[in-house]
Amino acid sequence: MSGEDDREINWSEVIEKGAIGENGLDLGTIKQVEDDYIVTEVSGINKRKYHLPKTSVNHFNGVFLNFSLNDSNVSAFEQKSNESNLGKDSSVQFPGDLSLKEESEREVGATIPLIGEDLKVNKRIIENNIKIIKEPIRETKTVQIELMHEKITLKRKIIEDSSVDKIDNLAGLINDQSSSYESSKASRDKGSEFSKSEFFIPIKREEPVVTKSSYVREEIIVKKRPVTETETITENVINEKIGNDNEINEGKDRFPI
């Protein structure tokens, strides 16, 4: 069982609880919990005992401890009747009242289960948010436009007959065309033909009028698509191996590992 599942299951609560495999397979009652395996016992006519690896535990619902084991693979963890309980300090017992010849003829031995961890990687779906920001950007735009305006031009015309009556007629003509003519009549009455005069002539011009309006310039279409990537998961697993410190055959051979 991985460290994540160890934090989720309180192993002291599973003692004397039921153990089941896939499709409701009865794995007996939990009798002992070790670091790497769980000892269960099936009572009844066909009494059996199992050493089930913690790595095969799925979950604990408070009543049953569920294992990912079925009929085809659970037999590998069954302890036979001639096997002893193998704990941390357990020892393999052989009949002590038999000679070497008798042991060789009867092939006396014991089966030691070696527990290993299997690495399984499952998948789950998590959800993250991708933020898309829309913000205004100020930029300068230049537009050319043609503007029209009126301009005053002056043209000199020589008058041969420069009588005062013609001057008065010219002033009256300018006033009829919406011009302002001011003269000092008093000065003319006194016989003075020269006076300071001001003329106001209206002129027109065009000026630009700037208006701004909003419009949809373009549309951004956001879509999602699944992308498959391969990720390598590296995790440490524990596998038991057999070893022996007692030398045989005059110290030259050792039990095979």
C-alpha positions as CSV (number, residue, x, y, z in Angstrom):
1,M,0.0,0.0,0.0
2,S,1.4,3.4,-0.9
3,G,1.9,6.1,1.6
4,E,-1.2,7.9,0.4
5,D,-3.5,5.0,1.3
6,D,-1.7,4.5,4.6
7,R,-2.8,8.0,5.6
8,E,-6.4,7.2,4.6
9,I,-6.8,3.9,6.4
10,N,-6.4,3.5,10.2
11,W,-5.0,0.0,10.3
12,S,-5.9,-0.5,13.9
13,E,-9.6,-0.4,13.0
14,V,-9.5,-3.2,10.4
15,I,-8.6,-5.9,13.0
16,E,-11.4,-8.5,13.1
17,K,-13.1,-6.9,10.2
18,G,-14.1,-8.7,7.0
19,A,-11.9,-8.8,3.9
20,I,-13.4,-9.2,0.5
21,G,-12.0,-9.3,-3.0
22,E,-13.4,-8.6,-6.4
23,N,-17.0,-9.8,-7.1
24,G,-17.5,-10.2,-3.4
25,L,-14.8,-12.9,-3.0
26,D,-14.6,-13.9,0.7
27,L,-11.1,-13.5,2.0
28,G,-11.9,-14.1,5.7
29,T,-11.4,-12.1,8.8
30,I,-8.4,-9.9,9.4
31,K,-6.3,-11.2,12.2
32,Q,-3.0,-9.3,11.9
33,V,-1.6,-6.2,10.1
34,E,2.1,-6.0,9.3
35,D,4.1,-3.4,7.5
36,D,3.8,-5.0,4.1
37,Y,1.0,-7.6,4.3
38,I,-2.2,-8.4,6.1
39,V,-3.1,-11.8,7.6
40,T,-6.6,-13.0,7.1
41,E,-8.3,-16.3,8.1
42,V,-11.3,-18.0,6.5
43,S,-13.2,-20.2,9.0
44,G,-15.5,-23.1,8.2
45,I,-14.9,-26.5,6.7
46,N,-12.3,-25.3,4.3
47,K,-10.2,-23.3,6.7
48,R,-7.7,-21.1,5.0
49,K,-5.2,-18.4,5.9
50,Y,-3.9,-15.7,3.6
51,H,-1.0,-13.3,3.7
52,L,-2.4,-10.5,1.5
53,P,-0.1,-7.6,0.4
54,K,-1.1,-4.1,1.4
55,T,-0.5,-3.0,-2.2
56,S,-3.7,-4.8,-3.2
57,V,-5.9,-2.9,-0.8
58,N,-8.5,-0.6,-2.5
59,H,-10.4,1.0,0.4
60,F,-11.9,0.4,3.8
61,N,-15.6,1.3,4.3
62,G,-15.7,0.7,8.0
63,V,-17.1,-2.9,7.7
64,F,-15.0,-4.6,4.9
65,L,-11.5,-4.1,3.7
66,N,-11.6,-4.3,-0.1
67,F,-8.8,-5.9,-2.1
68,S,-8.1,-5.9,-5.8
69,L,-7.8,-9.7,-5.8
70,N,-9.8,-12.4,-7.6
71,D,-10.1,-16.2,-7.7
72,S,-7.2,-16.5,-10.2
73,N,-4.5,-14.6,-8.2
74,V,-5.6,-14.9,-4.5
75,S,-4.3,-18.5,-4.3
76,A,-0.7,-17.2,-4.6
77,F,-1.1,-15.6,-1.1
78,E,-2.7,-18.6,0.6
79,Q,-0.7,-20.2,3.4
80,K,-0.8,-24.0,3.3
81,S,-1.6,-26.1,6.3
82,N,2.1,-27.1,6.7
83,E,3.2,-23.4,6.6
84,S,3.9,-21.6,9.8
85,N,2.9,-18.0,10.6
86,L,5.7,-15.9,9.1
87,G,6.0,-12.6,10.9
88,K,8.9,-10.5,11.5
89,D,10.3,-12.8,14.2
90,S,8.8,-16.0,12.9
91,S,11.0,-19.1,12.1
92,V,10.5,-22.1,9.8
93,Q,9.9,-25.2,11.9
94,F,11.2,-28.6,10.7
95,P,10.6,-31.9,12.5
96,G,13.4,-32.3,15.0
97,D,13.2,-36.1,15.6
98,L,14.1,-37.2,12.0
99,S,17.6,-38.2,10.8
100,L,19.1,-36.6,7.8
101,K,18.4,-39.8,5.8
102,E,14.8,-39.8,6.8
103,E,14.4,-36.1,6.1
104,S,16.0,-36.7,2.6
105,E,13.6,-39.6,1.9
106,R,10.5,-37.8,3.1
107,E,11.5,-34.4,1.5
108,V,10.6,-32.5,4.6
109,G,10.5,-28.8,3.9
110,A,8.5,-25.6,4.4
111,T,7.1,-22.9,2.1
112,I,8.1,-19.3,2.7
113,P,6.0,-16.7,1.0
114,L,7.9,-13.7,-0.3
115,I,5.9,-10.5,-0.3
116,G,6.4,-7.9,-3.0
117,E,4.8,-4.6,-3.9
118,D,3.3,-3.9,-7.3
119,L,3.2,-0.3,-8.7
120,K,-0.2,0.7,-10.0
121,V,-0.8,4.2,-11.4
122,N,-4.4,5.4,-11.7
123,K,-5.8,8.6,-13.2
124,R,-8.1,11.2,-11.8
125,I,-9.5,14.4,-13.3
126,I,-8.7,17.8,-11.9
127,E,-9.9,21.1,-13.2
128,N,-7.9,24.3,-13.6
129,N,-9.0,27.7,-14.9
130,I,-7.3,29.4,-17.9
131,K,-7.6,33.2,-17.7
132,I,-8.1,35.1,-21.0
133,I,-7.8,38.9,-20.6
134,K,-9.4,41.4,-22.9
135,E,-8.1,44.9,-22.4
136,P,-8.2,48.2,-24.4
137,I,-5.0,49.4,-26.1
138,R,-4.7,53.1,-27.0
139,E,-3.1,53.8,-30.4
140,T,-2.9,56.9,-32.7
141,K,-4.7,56.8,-36.0
142,T,-4.2,59.4,-38.8
143,V,-6.9,60.3,-41.3
144,Q,-6.6,62.8,-44.1
145,I,-9.6,65.1,-45.0
146,E,-10.0,68.0,-47.5
147,L,-11.2,71.3,-46.0
148,M,-12.5,74.3,-47.9
149,H,-12.3,77.9,-46.9
150,E,-12.9,81.3,-48.5
151,K,-10.1,83.7,-49.1
152,I,-10.1,87.5,-49.7
153,T,-8.4,88.8,-52.8
154,L,-7.8,92.5,-53.6
155,K,-7.9,93.9,-57.1
156,R,-7.1,97.5,-58.0
157,K,-9.2,99.3,-60.5
158,I,-8.4,102.8,-61.7
159,I,-11.4,105.2,-61.5
160,E,-11.2,108.1,-63.9
161,D,-14.1,110.1,-62.5
162,S,-13.5,110.3,-58.8
163,S,-16.5,112.3,-57.7
164,V,-18.0,112.0,-54.2
165,D,-21.3,110.7,-55.6
166,K,-19.6,107.7,-57.0
167,I,-17.9,107.0,-53.7
168,D,-21.3,107.1,-52.0
169,N,-22.8,104.8,-54.6
170,L,-19.9,102.4,-54.0
171,A,-20.5,102.4,-50.3
172,G,-24.2,101.8,-50.8
173,L,-23.4,98.8,-53.1
174,I,-21.1,97.3,-50.5
175,N,-23.8,97.7,-47.8
176,D,-26.4,95.9,-50.0
177,Q,-24.0,92.9,-50.2
178,S,-24.0,92.5,-46.4
179,S,-20.8,94.5,-46.0
180,S,-20.4,97.2,-43.3
181,Y,-19.4,100.5,-44.5
182,E,-18.7,103.2,-42.0
183,S,-17.7,106.7,-43.0
184,S,-17.7,110.0,-41.3
185,K,-20.5,111.9,-43.0
186,A,-19.8,114.9,-40.9
187,S,-16.4,115.1,-42.4
188,R,-17.8,115.0,-45.9
189,D,-20.3,117.7,-45.0
190,K,-17.4,119.9,-44.0
191,G,-15.8,119.3,-47.3
192,S,-13.3,116.6,-46.3
193,E,-13.2,113.7,-48.7
194,F,-10.7,111.6,-46.7
195,S,-11.7,109.6,-43.6
196,K,-10.8,106.4,-41.9
197,S,-13.2,103.5,-42.8
198,E,-13.6,99.9,-41.8
199,F,-15.1,97.2,-43.9
200,F,-16.2,93.8,-42.5
201,I,-16.5,91.0,-45.1
202,P,-17.7,87.6,-43.9
203,I,-15.8,84.6,-45.1
204,K,-16.6,80.9,-44.5
205,R,-14.4,77.9,-43.9
206,E,-14.7,74.2,-43.1
207,E,-13.3,72.6,-39.9
208,P,-13.0,68.9,-39.0
209,V,-15.5,67.4,-36.6
210,V,-14.2,64.2,-34.9
211,T,-16.6,61.5,-33.8
212,K,-15.8,58.0,-32.6
213,S,-18.1,54.9,-32.8
214,S,-17.6,51.3,-31.7
215,Y,-17.9,48.3,-33.9
216,V,-17.0,44.6,-33.8
217,R,-13.5,44.4,-35.3
218,E,-13.0,40.6,-35.1
219,E,-14.2,37.6,-33.0
220,I,-12.0,35.2,-31.1
221,I,-13.3,31.6,-30.9
222,V,-12.2,29.6,-27.9
223,K,-12.3,25.8,-28.1
224,K,-11.0,23.0,-26.0
225,R,-9.4,19.8,-27.3
226,P,-7.8,16.8,-25.5
227,V,-4.1,16.4,-25.8
228,T,-2.4,13.1,-24.7
229,E,1.0,13.2,-23.2
230,T,3.1,10.4,-21.8
231,E,4.4,11.0,-18.2
232,T,6.9,8.7,-16.5
233,I,6.0,7.8,-12.8
234,T,8.9,6.7,-10.7
235,E,8.2,5.2,-7.2
236,N,10.1,2.9,-4.8
237,V,8.6,-0.5,-4.2
238,I,9.6,-3.2,-1.7
239,N,10.1,-6.8,-2.6
240,E,11.2,-9.5,-0.1
241,K,14.0,-11.9,-0.9
242,I,15.3,-15.0,0.9
243,G,18.7,-15.2,2.5
244,N,20.6,-17.5,5.0
245,D,23.5,-16.9,7.2
246,N,24.3,-20.6,8.0
247,E,27.0,-22.1,5.8
248,I,26.7,-25.7,4.6
249,N,29.0,-28.1,2.8
250,E,32.1,-27.1,4.8
251,G,31.5,-23.4,4.4
252,K,31.8,-23.4,0.6
253,D,28.1,-23.3,-0.4
254,R,25.2,-21.3,0.8
255,F,21.5,-21.6,0.4
256,P,20.4,-20.2,-3.0
257,I,18.9,-16.7,-3.0
